[in-house]
Amino acid sequence: MFNIPFVNRVSFLFFYLMSFQELLSDSLFTGIVLSSKTKQPISNVNIYTNQKSKGTSTNIAGEFSLQISNSDTLIVYEHVGFEILSQSIQLESKKNTVYLDPKVISFSELKVIGENETGKFKNLETKNMVSDIAVKDFSFRTYSDIGDVLMNEESVLIDESSRGVKVVSIRGARQEEMSFLYDGVPIYHDGRSVMDVSMFDIGSMDQVEVLRGGNEMSPGSSGSINFVPSINYGNSMSLYQRFGTYNTGNFNGGLSLGNDLLSLNIGSGKSKSVQYYEDIIDSDIIQSSNSNYVNIGYRPSLGFELKLSHIKNTRAFKNYYSLDSSNSNNEISTFKIEKGSKKYGSIELYFSDQISYGEDKISIFQSNRNDKRLLTGLHYKFYHNNVFFRLNTKQSKASSNWEQDSNELSIDRKDIAFSSVFGLSQKKSKPGFEMKDFILSINTNNVEDKKNNESDLVYNANWENSGVNFLFSAWEHLDNSIIYVYSNVGNSFRTPSISERYSHAFRPAEWAGDSLVVESKMMREIGIKITSTGKKLSPYFQGSMSYFSYMYKNKIKSIQYSASSMLFPLNNGDANISGVELNAELLDVAKIFNFRSIYSAYTYSDQLSFPMQPLNMLRNSIEFNLGSFKAKVTFKSEGSRVLTTIGEEGLLENNYLDKYQSYDLNGSYTLNYRDFDISVAIFGQNIGDNSQVLDGISIFDKRVYLSLGLQWK
């Protein structure tokens, strides 16, 4: 009789203990993941326990929650752009704050895959070829300007005119097909002057992003360059002096004051350089530039930041042989609001006032230009589980007032652009290739030109265009690497710029019946990327390969007058360009040796549509990092180029620039003393001395520079 109650009591105790153990086995572990550098939330961090039975990822606000069992002792945080972190599970804390260290490669800072922290193209890195150059590194101070940095670090084309103006081209793009941004805000370059990248001071920037192909904000562009300003939430100071052959010298300095809440960054720089004619003595070509910047940041709360920036760049050119001269002034003032919310998504609002003015005295022509632009924009992102929506709007009003030899032009341009993005993003759930992203992007653009005077150089006009783009990517996780494959297909339209419409008015009589129409473009791209997962006992490697094809209808082509900088555009049928681009980088286990190779090869339908574009470009570099000492050897090669011009009799003439090959040498040493870094570097440019002549001026000639630096943090 007494056994039955005892058995019941034992059974009840057994089931009670089992239920209690089951209750303990599913504890909720919550937290937020932040960058140790910027203290900003990190999205898409993979989080799993040492048992790997359960996992999750952070949302756009960096937050996560994970059910764990009592057998789990460690939790792992993994992100391709940050170092892997393993921590013991602490259930006592209601909400854990986790800091991840950026994955720093102390060489070229190329991030083919992996999100950079402050750039604007991080959401595109699995669907485009994106590079990130950390120009804050002292080794970049040996370069004269951003143009030299891009020429040595990327397979992009830098055309330098006899006036020292450096123009960037990616994938055979005309200047109007390139997109330039400052902290994600478009930079106006639709006026008379092209975007001269040599005007931008390295000291004002934290990094430079280079994107090949279109993106959601500029779907029709062949390439984009984003200048990321330096906003340091702390105290620091830097002074740099650089001088070298041909009476070259420049100086820049910067000061940062702040804390976790507020940041003030100011700085200025000056530079001067000289070019010479090959066979003419005492005929200097002097170029000088000045730059000033102010960057202010304010972070009153997590996920909320206010930014105010102002940059002013000036450039002057004087040719004492031809007596040609020109000057350019550019100012950009931008106010930006960034707010992120787990519930409502993230939003960016910006207001930008941009001014460009100057005058040219070239040959018998004299011109004055004054361009102003007021730009407002909004970027909104909303994520819900695996589905996301992005909205981009931009409205600008540009005013151009030009005068050339008594021919005046005064015109206003209103531009409203809108793009909406609908996408599906899938987490990695099983072995083998899985879809990562599928995105549909729809964009529309409305442009209206209205002249303000009686000039008949241009007429009132308006255009309304729309396009659509499809983007797809898939991925696979291997033991020591991640592989991405992607494909982009879409179409876009480009309205003739104000500059093109103005230049078209001065076309020869043979083309009097020609009229500029909208240029359309069909884009296709496929690619593959691979990157190591960053395990400490294995070499670090990354690489990418892409094939693209652009087919143009009513391609706008430019023909230049012989022995003059004047050119005129015209629509002349169809054209196409296709090419292959390769990037590879290898870093040994000890992080002492780094090899990097960048190669591009292109095929054109005709040289007139893509002037001064080489058939191939190659950049190979070997770098050694021995602690305080760094050394780098770079081999550069570019194929021959052709520029088609029109002569006095109206006949087309081809001007050839031979194949170019050269070596660059770069060495730097940094001495650390308390809170100070003292640096010295030497840079030998075009050591092979394969100089060439363009318009009688020696280019690609051998030069040597010495740089001195002092930093305090």
Long-range contacts (C-beta under 8 A, 24 or more apart in sequence): 21-70, 24-70, 25-69, 25-70, 25-71, 26-67, 26-68, 26-69, 27-67, 27-68, 27-69, 27-70, 27-91, 28-65, 28-66, 28-67, 28-68, 29-65, 29-66, 29-67, 29-68, 29-75, 29-89, 29-91, 29-96, 30-63, 30-64, 30-65, 30-66, 30-94, 30-95, 30-96, 31-63, 31-64, 31-93, 31-95, 31-96, 31-97, 31-98, 32-58, 32-61, 32-62, 32-63, 32-64, 32-95, 32-96, 32-97, 32-98, 33-58, 33-62, 33-64, 33-77, 33-98, 33-99, 33-100, 34-62, 34-97, 34-98, 34-99, 34-100, 35-82, 35-99, 35-100, 35-102, 35-117, 36-99, 36-100, 36-101, 36-102, 37-101, 37-102, 37-117, 38-117, 38-118, 38-233, 39-233, 39-260, 39-299, 40-117, 40-303, 41-302, 41-303, 41-340, 42-79, 42-82, 42-100, 44-79, 44-115, 45-77, 45-78, 45-79, 45-82, 45-100, 46-77, 46-78, 46-79, 46-427, 46-428, 47-75, 47-76, 47-77, 47-78, 48-75, 48-76, 48-78, 49-74, 49-75, 49-76, 49-89, 50-74, 50-75, 50-76, 50-86, 57-427, 59-342, 59-383, 60-340, 60-342, 60-345, 60-346, 60-381, 60-383, 61-303, 61-340, 61-341, 61-342, 63-342, 78-533, 79-114, 79-115, 80-113, 80-114, 80-115, 80-482, 80-531, 80-533, 80-534, 81-111, 81-114, 81-115, 81-116, 81-117, 83-534, 84-533, 84-534, 103-534, 105-540, 105-587, 105-591, 105-594, 106-137, 106-591, 106-625, 107-585, 107-587, 107-594, 107-596, 107-623, 107-625, 108-133, 108-153, 108-585, 108-594, 108-596, 108-621, 108-623, 109-133, 109-134, 109-137, 109-207, 110-153, 110-542, 110-583, 110-585, 110-596, 112-529, 112-531, 112-542, 112-543, 112-544, 112-583, 112-585, 113-482, 113-484, 113-529, 113-530, 113-531, 113-542, 113-544, 114-531, 116-207, 116-209, 118-206, 118-207, 118-228, 119-207, 119-209, 119-226, 119-228, 120-181, 120-183, 120-184, 120-209, 120-226, 120-228, 121-209, 121-211, 121-215, 121-224, 121-226, 124-211, 124-215, 124-216, 126-436, 126-437, 126-473, 126-475, 126-484, 126-486, 126-529, 127-437, 127-439, 127-471, 127-472, 127-473, 127-486, 127-488, 128-211, 128-212, 128-213, 128-215, 128-486, 128-488, 129-211, 129-212, 129-213, 129-527, 129-544, 129-546, 129-581, 129-583, 130-209, 130-210, 130-211, 130-212, 131-209, 131-210, 131-211, 131-583, 132-207, 132-208, 132-209, 132-210, 133-207, 133-208, 133-209, 133-210, 134-206, 134-207, 135-202, 135-205, 135-206, 135-207, 135-208, 136-205, 136-206, 136-207, 136-230, 138-668, 138-670, 138-677, 138-679, 138-681, 138-707, 138-709, 138-711, 139-630, 139-632, 139-666, 139-668, 139-681, 140-202, 141-202, 141-240, 141-242, 141-679, 141-681, 141-707, 141-709, 142-242, 142-666, 142-668, 142-681, 142-682, 142-683, 142-705, 142-707, 143-202, 143-683, 144-198, 144-242, 144-248, 144-250, 144-271, 144-273, 144-705, 145-197, 145-198, 145-199, 145-200, 145-201, 145-202, 145-271, 146-197, 146-198, 146-200, 146-202, 146-205, 146-208, 146-227, 147-197, 147-198, 148-685, 149-202, 149-208, 150-197, 150-208, 150-210, 150-225, 151-636, 152-619, 152-634, 152-636, 152-664, 153-619, 154-210, 154-598, 154-619, 155-581, 155-598, 155-599, 155-600, 155-617, 155-618, 155-619, 156-210, 156-223, 157-612, 157-613, 157-614, 157-617, 157-638, 158-197, 159-612, 160-699, 161-565, 162-275, 162-285, 162-319, 162-694, 162-695, 162-697, 163-285, 163-287, 163-317, 163-319, 163-324, 163-326, 163-565, 164-198, 164-273, 164-275, 164-285, 164-287, 164-315, 164-317, 165-194, 165-196, 165-198, 165-317, 166-196, 166-197, 166-198, 167-194, 167-195, 167-196, 167-197, 168-195, 168-197, 168-223, 168-225, 169-223, 169-613, 170-210, 170-212, 170-222, 170-223, 171-212, 171-213, 171-222, 171-223, 171-548, 171-550, 171-577, 171-579, 171-602, 172-222, 172-550, 172-577, 172-579, 172-602, 172-604, 172-610, 172-613, 173-221, 173-222, 173-223, 174-556, 174-558, 176-494, 176-497, 176-499, 176-500, 176-556, 177-220, 177-221, 177-222, 177-223, 177-494, 178-221, 178-222, 178-223, 178-224, 178-225, 179-215, 179-217, 179-218, 179-221, 179-223, 179-224, 179-225, 180-224, 180-225, 180-226, 180-227, 181-217, 181-224, 181-225, 181-226, 181-227, 182-226, 182-227, 182-229, 182-309, 182-311, 182-332, 182-334, 183-226, 183-227, 183-228, 183-229, 183-307, 183-309, 183-334, 183-336, 184-217, 184-226, 184-336, 184-348, 184-350, 184-379, 185-334, 185-336, 185-350, 185-352, 185-375, 185-377, 186-217, 186-218, 186-352, 186-375, 186-377, 186-394, 186-396, 187-332, 187-354, 188-354, 188-356, 188-371, 188-373, 188-375, 188-396, 188-398, 189-356, 190-371, 190-398, 190-413, 190-497, 190-498, 190-499, 191-356, 191-369, 191-371, 191-398, 191-400, 191-498, 191-499, 192-367, 192-369, 192-371, 192-400, 192-402, 192-499, 192-502, 193-328, 193-356, 193-358, 193-369, 193-371, 196-315, 196-328, 197-225, 198-289, 198-315, 199-289, 199-291, 199-313, 199-314, 199-315, 199-328, 199-330, 200-227, 200-291, 200-311, 200-313, 201-252, 201-267, 201-269, 201-291, 201-293, 201-311, 201-313, 202-252, 203-230, 203-238, 203-240, 203-252, 203-253, 203-254, 203-267, 203-269, 203-293, 204-229, 204-230, 204-254, 204-267, 204-291, 204-293, 204-295, 204-311, 205-229, 205-230, 206-230, 206-231, 212-546, 212-548, 212-581, 213-488, 213-523, 213-525, 213-548, 214-469, 214-488, 214-490, 214-492, 214-523, 216-390, 216-392, 216-419, 216-421, 216-441, 217-379, 217-392, 217-394, 217-419, 219-419, 219-441, 219-443, 219-467, 219-469, 219-490, 219-492, 220-467, 220-492, 220-493, 220-494, 220-521, 220-523, 222-550, 229-265, 229-293, 229-295, 229-309, 229-311, 230-254, 230-256, 230-265, 230-295, 231-263, 231-265, 231-295, 231-296, 231-297, 231-307, 232-256, 232-258, 232-263, 232-265, 233-258, 233-259, 233-260, 233-261, 233-262, 233-263, 233-297, 233-299, 234-258, 234-259, 234-263, 234-713, 235-713, 236-711, 236-712, 236-713, 237-710, 237-711, 237-712, 238-267, 238-709, 238-710, 238-711, 238-712, 239-709, 239-710, 240-707, 240-708, 240-709, 240-710, 241-707, 241-708, 241-709, 242-705, 242-706, 242-707, 242-708, 243-705, 243-706, 244-683, 244-703, 244-704, 244-705, 244-706, 245-702, 245-703, 245-704, 245-705, 246-273, 246-274, 246-275, 246-276, 246-703, 247-272, 247-273, 247-274, 248-272, 248-273, 248-274, 248-703, 248-705, 249-273, 252-291, 258-297, 260-299, 261-298, 261-299, 261-300, 262-297, 262-298, 262-299, 263-295, 263-296, 263-297, 263-298, 264-294, 264-295, 264-296, 265-293, 265-294, 265-295, 265-296, 265-297, 266-293, 266-294, 266-295, 267-292, 267-293, 268-292, 268-293, 275-697, 275-698, 275-699, 276-697, 276-698, 277-321, 277-696, 277-697, 277-698, 278-693, 278-696, 278-697, 278-698, 279-696, 280-321, 280-696, 282-320, 283-319, 283-320, 283-321, 284-320, 285-317, 285-318, 285-319, 285-320, 285-321, 285-697, 286-317, 286-318, 286-320, 287-315, 287-316, 287-317, 288-315, 288-316, 289-313, 289-314, 289-315, 289-316, 290-314, 303-339, 303-340, 303-341, 303-346, 304-338, 304-339, 304-340, 305-337, 305-338, 305-339, 306-335, 306-336, 306-337, 306-338, 307-334, 307-335, 307-336, 307-337, 307-338, 308-334, 308-335, 308-336, 309-333, 309-334, 309-336, 310-334, 322-363, 323-361, 324-361, 324-362, 324-363, 325-360, 325-361, 326-358, 326-359, 326-360, 326-361, 326-362, 327-358, 327-359, 328-356, 328-357, 328-358, 329-355, 329-356, 329-357, 329-358, 330-354, 330-355, 330-356, 331-355, 331-356, 344-382, 345-380, 345-381, 345-382, 345-383, 346-380, 346-381, 346-382, 347-378, 347-379, 347-380, 347-381, 348-377, 348-378, 348-379, 348-380, 349-376, 349-377, 349-378, 350-375, 350-376, 350-377, 350-378, 351-375, 351-376, 352-376, 352-377, 362-564, 362-565, 362-566, 363-564, 363-565, 365-404, 365-405, 365-566, 366-404, 366-405, 367-402, 367-403, 367-404, 367-405, 368-402, 368-403, 368-404, 369-400, 369-401, 369-402, 370-400, 370-401, 370-402, 371-398, 371-399, 371-400, 371-401, 372-398, 372-399, 373-397, 373-398, 373-399, 386-424, 386-425, 386-426, 386-427, 387-423, 387-424, 387-425, 388-421, 388-422, 388-423, 388-424, 388-425, 389-420, 389-421, 389-422, 389-423, 390-420, 390-421, 390-423, 391-419, 391-420, 391-421, 392-417, 392-418, 392-419, 392-420, 392-421, 393-417, 393-418, 393-419, 394-418, 398-498, 400-498, 402-502, 407-455, 407-457, 408-453, 408-455, 409-451, 409-453, 409-455, 409-457, 409-458, 409-502, 410-451, 410-452, 410-453, 410-455, 411-449, 411-450, 411-451, 411-452, 411-458, 411-498, 412-449, 412-450, 412-451, 412-452, 413-447, 413-448, 413-449, 413-450, 413-498, 414-446, 414-447, 414-448, 414-450, 415-445, 415-446, 415-447, 416-445, 416-446, 417-443, 417-444, 417-445, 417-446, 418-443, 418-444, 418-445, 419-443, 419-444, 423-471, 428-475, 428-477, 431-477, 432-476, 433-474, 433-475, 433-476, 433-483, 433-485, 434-474, 434-475, 434-476, 435-472, 435-473, 435-474, 436-473, 436-474, 436-475, 436-484, 437-471, 437-472, 437-473, 438-471, 438-472, 439-469, 439-470, 439-471, 439-472, 440-468, 440-469, 440-470, 440-471, 441-468, 441-469, 441-470, 441-471, 441-490, 442-466, 442-467, 442-468, 443-467, 443-468, 443-469, 443-492, 445-493, 445-495, 447-495, 449-498, 449-501, 457-502, 457-505, 458-501, 458-502, 458-505, 463-495, 463-518, 465-492, 465-493, 465-495, 465-518, 466-493, 467-491, 467-492, 467-493, 469-523, 480-532, 480-533, 480-535, 480-538, 481-530, 481-531, 481-532, 481-533, 481-541, 482-530, 482-531, 482-533, 483-528, 483-529, 483-530, 484-528, 484-529, 484-530, 485-526, 485-527, 485-528, 485-529, 486-525, 486-526, 486-527, 486-528, 486-529, 487-525, 487-526, 487-527, 488-523, 488-524, 488-525, 488-526, 489-523, 489-524, 489-525, 490-522, 490-523, 491-520, 491-521, 491-522, 491-523, 492-520, 492-521, 492-523, 493-518, 493-519, 493-520, 493-521, 494-518, 494-519, 494-520, 494-521, 494-556, 496-556, 496-569, 500-556, 500-569, 503-558, 503-566, 503-567, 503-568, 503-569, 504-568, 504-569, 504-570, 506-566, 506-568, 507-568, 507-570, 508-568, 508-646, 508-650, 510-650, 511-568, 511-570, 514-570, 514-571, 515-571, 516-556, 516-569, 516-570, 516-571, 517-554, 517-571, 518-554, 519-552, 519-553, 519-554, 519-555, 519-556, 519-571, 520-552, 520-553, 520-554, 521-550, 521-551, 521-552, 521-553, 522-550, 522-551, 522-552, 522-553, 523-548, 523-549, 523-550, 524-548, 524-549, 524-550, 525-549, 536-589, 537-589, 538-589, 539-586, 539-587, 539-588, 539-589, 540-586, 540-587, 540-591, 541-584, 541-585, 541-586, 541-587, 542-583, 542-584, 542-585, 543-582, 543-583, 543-584, 543-585, 544-581, 544-582, 544-583, 545-580, 545-581, 545-582, 545-583, 546-580, 546-581, 547-578, 547-579, 547-580, 548-578, 548-579, 548-581, 549-576, 549-577, 549-578, 550-576, 550-577, 550-578, 551-576, 552-576, 552-609, 555-609, 557-608, 557-609, 558-611, 559-608, 559-644, 559-645, 559-646, 559-652, 560-611, 560-643, 560-644, 560-645, 560-646, 561-645, 561-646, 562-645, 562-646, 562-647, 562-648, 562-653, 563-695, 572-608, 572-609, 574-605, 575-604, 575-605, 575-606, 575-609, 575-610, 576-604, 576-605, 577-602, 577-603, 577-604, 577-605, 577-609, 577-610, 578-602, 578-603, 579-603, 591-625, 592-624, 592-625, 592-626, 593-622, 593-623, 593-624, 593-625, 594-621, 594-622, 594-623, 594-624, 594-625, 595-620, 595-621, 595-622, 595-623, 596-620, 596-621, 596-623, 597-621, 607-642, 607-644, 607-654, 608-644, 608-652, 611-642, 611-643, 611-644, 612-641, 612-642, 612-643, 612-657, 613-641, 614-638, 614-639, 614-640, 614-641, 615-639, 615-640, 628-669, 628-670, 628-671, 628-672, 629-667, 629-668, 629-669, 630-666, 630-667, 630-668, 630-669, 631-665, 631-666, 631-667, 631-668, 632-664, 632-665, 632-666, 632-667, 633-663, 633-664, 633-665, 633-666, 634-663, 634-664, 634-665, 634-666, 635-661, 635-662, 635-663, 636-660, 636-661, 636-662, 636-663, 636-664, 637-661, 657-692, 657-694, 658-692, 660-690, 660-692, 660-700, 661-688, 661-690, 662-686, 662-687, 662-688, 662-689, 662-690, 662-700, 663-687, 663-688, 668-707, 675-712, 675-713, 676-710, 676-711, 676-712, 677-709, 677-710, 677-711, 677-712, 677-713, 678-709, 678-710, 679-707, 679-708, 679-709, 679-710, 679-711, 680-706, 680-707, 680-708, 680-709, 681-706, 681-707, 681-709, 682-706, 682-707, 683-707
